[in-house]
Amino acid sequence: MPQSSSPLCLLRLSALGDVTHVVPLVRTLQRANPQQPLHWIIDKAGHKLLEGLPGVHFHTYDKKTGLAGMRALRRQLMPHAPFAALLQLQVSLRANVLSGFIPARRRIGYDKSRSKELHGLFVNERIPAHAGGHVLDAIGRFSQPLGITQTVVEWDLATPPAAVAWANAQWQDDGRPVLAISPCSSHALRNWRADRYAALADHASTHGWRVVLVGGRSELERQTSDAILAQAQHPILDLVGRDTLKQLPPLLARANLLVTPDSGPMHIANAVGTKVLGLHAATNPERSGPYSDRRYCVDRYDDAARRYTGKPASALAWGTRIEHAGVMDLVTVEDAIAAFQRYRQDHPAGHRTA
């Protein structure tokens, strides 16, 4: 690809897991063209996580501001226009409409199989079609219309030293391996029962592990965490609601294993090298599980497909969510303990190894 000094614009507002998936694309673009300015339109939460990412100019958009906010964003972008291209990395109707306010002639979007909510009306180029695959790989293909191929997947979440220091101060490293539990997704129907988390925590504790609860400040996360603490028979360190989004990556990096449903912390943990015991029934781990290593995931997606749709997972459109009440009950305590034991077998000393 010829070197260009004309800026590129990326649009991906949310959620935390998805903006984490965009970071390898940013790295790919920067390796190919180090001098090209990158502008990223993002939401406030994503910005709090990724603020300080080297070489990226962030512009935040708050969905509560509606069309007035979209017009204000356009005014903010005009001094950098025209952009060499817009990479429209989100197919929600709001994001599609917002993309219309971005001054760029080339407007690159998803292939037709991934398009929805009028996405095709707002783009004039598409990434190559590819059946199946992980969300991160689809995002990585946005480099291809620019003449670039993403061959390396790497992250750097721009974690400041103060955030690392805070994480290191939360517990003393006494040699015990650490199981972190992030119990809630932003999609409530993906969440597991508190008593099952408590049972898994007790199992880990009896094998000499430290157990740490992490999570945000929502009422659901607090209630779920309180229920886990009340039902567990062994001590758990409760850090729910105590960290910032900048402190979350180094906090997760201190864990040997994170147990969580399909959630933002799943993908942040993967980005910092922590193995993930993902709990999947509502979503397909092959599409949205931890990108680097899914050996320790529980996969009941096919069981969910058969029960709630009457079809095997292979017969469903790629990316279908099976978010029905009770679907996560298909993931049993025994499933999670078996996955935990797989990790212990592969890491007999509890060390963070590949």
Protein Blocks (a to p, Z undefined) as FASTA:
>chain_A
ZZdfbdcddddfbdfklmmmmmmmmmmmmmmmmmlccdddddfklmmmmgoiahiacddd
dfklmmmlmmmmmmmmmmmpccfbdcdfbfbfklmmmmmmpccfbdcdddfklggehllm
mccbdcdddeejifklmmmmmmmmnopacfbdcddehiafklmmmmmmmpccehiacddd
dfbcfblklpccfklmmmmmmmmmmnopacdddddfbfklmmmmmmmmmmpcbdcddfeh
kacfklmmmmmmmpmbdcddddfklmmmmmnopacddddfkbcfklmmcfklcklpccfk
lmmmmmmnopafklpcehiacddehklmmpcfklmmmmmmmmmmmmmnopacZZ
